[in-house]
Each structure stands twice: as C-alpha cells, then as structure tokens.
Amino acid sequence: MSLWKRGHVWWAYFYVDGVRHQVSTGTRNRRLAEQVLQKLKDEATAQQHALPALDPSMTFGVLAARFIANAGPKPHQLERLKNLLPFFADVPIGHITKPLLREFRQRRMARRPIVDATVNRDVAVLRHLLYWALDEGYLAANPLARLKLPRERRHQRPVMRLDEEGKLLAAAAPHLQALIIVALQTGMRRGEILHQRWEHVELDRQLLRVTRSKTFEGEGREIPLTSRIIELLSRRQQSEGVVFPYRGRPIAQIKTAWRHALKKAGIRHVRFHDLRHTFNTRLLEAGVLQEVRKALMGHVSGGGIHAVYTHIELPLKRDAIARLEGWLARQHQHQDQHQQPSPSTEGGVS
C-alpha cells in the first residue's frame, strides 16, 4: 500500500530508480491524497526522463567556467581559453557564428604576427567547448560543426646543433638540464617526461616505458636508454614517484626556465618540442629506418583510421639507440677537431 495515515494526514511513498521517497500529501481526504500521490509519481517520472533545458543565452564565459569545473580540461585547453575569453566571454553561446569567428581570427592575427596554425588551435578548443555544451543539453546544435579551418602551411622545424646544445645545457638550471638531455636522447614529449615515474624505469635492463603519452598509440612504448641517460638516472634513482621533480614536487611547466636558458645561452629561439624533432633528425642521419623512428617516438604507422601503433622488436630499438650514440660520438669528435687551435711556430720567426 502506497498510502498510510499518520495522525489525521495521509502520507505516501513511491520509488524512483530503486530509491524510496516518502512525503506527506497534506490532506485528510484519501481520494485527494491518491491524486497527490499520482501527481508526485508523474512529476518524478517526467524529471527522470526529461532532456536538459536548452540555454543558448548562456554566455561563453559561464560555459567555460562550467567546463573547467566539470569536464576535467586538459592543460592546452586552459591555455587556449586565455585567448578565447577576452573576445567571447560575454557572447551568448547561441550567438557564436562563423562570421563572428572570422572577426576573432582577424583581431587575433592583428595583435601580433602569428600563423594560421596558432589560431586554428584556439578554434579547435572553442569548437570542443561547444560540442560539450551540445552534450550537456545547453545547445541544440554546434554552430561550428562544419567549420572548415584555413589550411596550415608546413614550416621547417629547427634542428638543434651540437654547439647550441652545449651552450643551452651550460646555461640551463639543473632541473632543466636533465629534461633537455632526456628529450634529445629519447624523443619524449615534454608532458611525457614530466609525468614519467620511477615505477616504469628499468635501469638494469637499460629501458624506460613511457608512463603517460599525449596520444593513445604512444602509451606504454619502450625506449632503450643511452649511456648518458643511464648515468643521469643512476645518480637520482628512487623506487617510486616522478623521475624529474623540482624541490620534491612534480614540475607543472618549464616556460620561464626555458626562456631564461635560451636568453642566457645566446642562441636562436627554439621550442622545447623542437628537441623531439632534433632526436628524430639525428636518428635519420645515423641511418635509422623510419618505422623504427616512429616506434621510438610513439607515432602511428600510416595515416588511416585503422592505423596501429608501430610494432618494432626491442633489439631493433636498441640498435637504433646504439647508432645514435655512435653518430653523436663522431659528431663531437669532428667538432673538437675543428675547435682546436692551428699549430704555430714557437719563439717567433728566426
């Protein structure tokens, strides 16, 4: 029985998703109490199955705040929001259109010289938030769903020379030095290095398993270690925790330290990510095949949707790292020979 009397008033109970709800009908009349109970059940059922209320008038600033609070945003998304919010913060999400986006692109590129690829990254985050609004029921459709982004020009990526590497390492702070060496001799991404844990480092096997990768295909790949990295890790070996902390805590970002090191070293501007490209280029010059380079760097094989992670046997990877070490040794020897002063006649001319 769903109704019972407590004192002179009828009470009711009903279930929603297996949860028992108990309320007072507020009446002494049983027939009226039955009507109240039916209304309570109908309202609970409607609320259970109703779609979220659309809210296209919500500003992008409010949407961004909800996204940050509930969606677990990635660091690059938070970084791009710094560019998006000054322009879109007060714009209702239902009013974000392609013409408005073109205006944003024009203003963004007018402030300082940047390439289309940079703005495309901003737009990708904007579109991602609008898809999230669609999933949450705030929008009926994503107005940027079929947006065609400007084609990005391919730019030649800088490769760090050995003399630049030496100057940079000499100028870098100790914690940054270690990150630079690892990036140049493993090809790992910055985020992969900063999140690398000791539980996934096997110094006895001279092997490192990537703990956290930007891409799914890069997860769990094995990278043989050079003798220089083995020496570096042996000096700081721990049983657990992040491999490269700063003052006992994980490193969140290295932008300031990187900028200061470049300035102090007096070399051309390069990004930390260019160290990864340098690793790949050095492997190429050492004669390492493309598929092996892909496997070491965590790239997919091929370009289709069914492309899978490149499976290369560990001995081939070890051979690639050995080739890299040999190439570096020859390059350093060649560099030292050219830096030696030319012989001169002692005691002057007789």
Buried (B, 14 or more C-beta within 10 A) or exposed (E): EBBEEEEEEBBBBBEEEEEEEEEEBEBEEEEEBBEBBEEBBEEBEEEEEEEEEEBBEBBBBBBBEBBBEEBEBEEEBEBBBEBBBEBBBEBBBBEBEEEBBEEBBEEBBEEEEEEBBBBBBBBBBBBBBBBBBBEBEBBEEBBBEEEEBEEEEEEEBBBBBEEBBBBBBEBBBEBBBBBBBBBBBBBBBBBBBBBBBBEBBEBEEBBBBBBBBBEEBBBEBBBBBBEBBBEBBEEEEEEEEBBBBBEEEEBEEBEEBBEBBBEBBEBEEBEBEBBBBBBBBBBBEBEBEEBBBBBBBBBBBEEEEEEEBBEBEEEBBBBBBBBBBEBBEEBEEEEEEEEEEEEEEEEEEE
